[in-house]
Amino acid sequence: MVCNWRTKLGQAEAGGDCDGRFMLWVDGVGGYLVCLQEAVCLGLATPGNAVEVPILGDVSRRHARLRREDGYVVEPLQPVRVNGRPICGSASLSDGDEIELGESVRLRFRQPHALSATARLEFLSRHRTEPSAIGILLMAESCVLGPKWQDHVVCREWSHDVVLFRRDERLFCRALEPLEIDGRRCEGQSPVAPGTHVEGSDFSFCLRQLA
């Protein structure tokens, strides 16, 4: 299973492959679409339309592209507004910026953790991705789940953080307490893969491969 992730992470670094994604389901919180690519395209969720972030809403097949460089940049392929202003070319994004695709799909760009390049897109409108997710994680080297407001996935009932991180084209998990991964007790850091289920003393989450 780890080999599957090595392949997918390598594809994601190369760009242009929608398989560099997975669903992160956090019990008591919800589901997030995690994108490993440095550049993702947002567009209409319709059969045969290979975009990294497929949205169920009134958007074009390929509506906008987000790129991670020194910071994050949004490139309009169809009408896009940032903080209410139409953009004609690439625009830098800052934590808290509002992105509007077309006339109705609204997203909030968040980069809450000062030491991490990972960002989060939150829906402000009543739209969702396909499969349904409450947000999109643009994962750089790490993704922090925990109770603090600056965590990438805020889990208010948790007692401490859990970190997903990338190393050598593989994905790992670590926490301050021992974890149970697919029924096995693990300490320190452990590799995770599609289908992995992780449990701690007061939390659980799983990773699901997209069809």
KASULKA-V67168 format. One record per residue. N is the residue number from 0. RES is the residue in three letters. NEAR is the number of other ideal C-beta (glycine too) atoms within 12 Angstrom. Layout:
# KASULKA-V67168
n res near
N RES NEAR
N RES NEAR
This chain:
# KASULKA-V67168
n res near
0 MET 19
1 VAL 21
2 CYS 15
3 ASN 24
4 TRP 34
5 ARG 24
6 THR 23
7 LYS 32
8 LEU 36
9 GLY 22
10 GLN 22
11 ALA 32
12 GLU 23
13 ALA 17
14 GLY 21
15 GLY 18
16 ASP 25
17 CYS 29
18 ASP 25
19 GLY 36
20 ARG 38
21 PHE 40
22 MET 30
23 LEU 43
24 TRP 29
25 VAL 37
26 ASP 21
27 GLY 18
28 VAL 25
29 GLY 25
30 GLY 28
31 TYR 40
32 LEU 42
33 VAL 47
34 CYS 44
35 LEU 44
36 GLN 35
37 GLU 30
38 ALA 30
39 VAL 41
40 CYS 35
41 LEU 44
42 GLY 34
43 LEU 30
44 ALA 30
45 THR 17
46 PRO 11
47 GLY 11
48 ASN 22
49 ALA 22
50 VAL 36
51 GLU 42
52 VAL 47
53 PRO 36
54 ILE 41
55 LEU 24
56 GLY 29
57 ASP 21
58 VAL 37
59 SER 27
60 ARG 22
61 ARG 25
62 HIS 37
63 ALA 41
64 ARG 34
65 LEU 41
66 ARG 27
67 ARG 30
68 GLU 16
69 ASP 11
70 GLY 21
71 TYR 33
72 VAL 29
73 VAL 41
74 GLU 27
75 PRO 29
76 LEU 25
77 GLN 27
78 PRO 22
79 VAL 38
80 ARG 26
81 VAL 32
82 ASN 21
83 GLY 12
84 ARG 15
85 PRO 18
86 ILE 25
87 CYS 15
88 GLY 14
89 SER 21
90 ALA 26
91 SER 22
92 LEU 33
93 SER 20
94 ASP 23
95 GLY 18
96 ASP 31
97 GLU 26
98 ILE 44
99 GLU 34
100 LEU 41
101 GLY 28
102 GLU 18
103 SER 20
104 VAL 36
105 ARG 28
106 LEU 42
107 ARG 27
108 PHE 35
109 ARG 32
110 GLN 29
111 PRO 28
112 HIS 29
113 ALA 11
114 LEU 15
115 SER 28
116 ALA 25
117 THR 38
118 ALA 38
119 ARG 40
120 LEU 44
121 GLU 33
122 PHE 33
123 LEU 22
124 SER 23
125 ARG 14
126 HIS 32
127 ARG 26
128 THR 37
129 GLU 27
130 PRO 25
131 SER 21
132 ALA 36
133 ILE 28
134 GLY 36
135 ILE 46
136 LEU 44
137 LEU 43
138 MET 41
139 ALA 31
140 GLU 25
141 SER 29
142 CYS 41
143 VAL 34
144 LEU 44
145 GLY 31
146 PRO 21
147 LYS 18
148 TRP 15
149 GLN 21
150 ASP 31
151 HIS 41
152 VAL 44
153 VAL 27
154 CYS 29
155 ARG 17
156 GLU 18
157 TRP 28
158 SER 17
159 HIS 22
160 ASP 29
161 VAL 40
162 VAL 33
163 LEU 43
164 PHE 29
165 ARG 31
166 ARG 21
167 ASP 15
168 GLU 22
169 ARG 25
170 LEU 41
171 PHE 32
172 CYS 41
173 ARG 29
174 ALA 33
175 LEU 17
176 GLU 22
177 PRO 20
178 LEU 34
179 GLU 22
180 ILE 31
181 ASP 22
182 GLY 12
183 ARG 16
184 ARG 15
185 CYS 25
186 GLU 16
187 GLY 16
188 GLN 23
189 SER 28
190 PRO 32
191 VAL 40
192 ALA 29
193 PRO 29
194 GLY 19
195 THR 34
196 HIS 26
197 VAL 37
198 GLU 25
199 GLY 31
200 SER 16
201 ASP 20
202 PHE 31
203 SER 27
204 PHE 37
205 CYS 25
206 LEU 39
207 ARG 24
208 GLN 25
209 LEU 27
210 ALA 12
